[in-house]
Amino acid sequence: MDNNNNNATKIPQMENIQTTAAIFHMPVYSIRQLVLSGRVPAIRVGRRIFVNINGFSEYLNTSTLTSAADEAPCEGRIAPIGGFKKYDRK
């Protein structure tokens, strides 16, 4: 047997959505939306979702803000930063 560690598979650190939110000090809803949109690596085991912590960290480190004009049109109450219209209250 060859005990060469060069070909060893690295096991990713996986955490559930609640723990991921606690680690990164982010809302659970935000983590869930990033996972469901496919922007961050995650797997589903039964009803539970596990997020790849290293992949999530890489996503945060490489993401940049875009202007609201560059974003796709919003549906419902979800909008890019600065995308909500201000209404005059009477």
N, C-alpha and C positions, 0 to 999 in steps of 0.2 A: 504494500500500500504506500502511496505517496502522501506524505504529510505536508505537502507544500501549501501554505496559506495564501498564496497569490491568487488562487482560483476560488477561494472561499466566498460564499454568498453573504453579502451584508444584509442583516435583518433590519428592516426599517422600524423606527419608533412610531407606533400607532397609538392614538388616543381617541376617546370618544369626543363628540362635539362639545359637551359641557366642559371637559377637562382642557380641551384645546382653547376654548374661550377664556378659561381661567389663566392658562399659561401666557396667552398673548394679551390679556386684559381687554378683550373685545366682547361685544354682545353675542350671545348664542345665536340669535337670528342672523347676524352678519356671517358667521361661520357657516351656518346651514345654507344660506343663499350662495356663498362661494362654492360650496361642495356641490349643491344641486345644479349649478350652472356649469360645472365641469372645469372651473378655473383652478382648483387645487386637487391634488391626488387624494382619493379616499376610496374605501371599499365598504360594501354592505355585507354584514354577517347576520342573517335573519332580519330582524327589525332594527338592529343597531348599525350605526354608521361610525367607521373609524377613519380618522384623518391622519395622513402621513405628516408628521410634525416637521421633518426636514424639508419636505416639499412645500409645506405651507409657509415655512420661514423663508424659503427661497422665493416664493411668490411675493411675499411682502417686501423683500429686499430688492426685487427687480421691477415692481409695479411703479407706474408713474401716474400722476393726475392728468386728466385730459379736460379740455374745456367742455362746457355743456353743449356748445354748438357742434362738437365733433361726435357727440354721443348719439345713439339711435333714439328715436322718439320714445317717450316714456308711456307706460301703461299703468293705469291706476294711480296709487299714491307713491310708487317707487320712482324716484327721479334722481338724476345726477346732482352733485353738489351745486347749488345755485340754480337748479332747474325749476324750483317752485315759483309760481307767480305770486306777487304780493297783492293782496286785495285791500281796498280801502274799506274800513269799517265805518258805518254810519252811526 
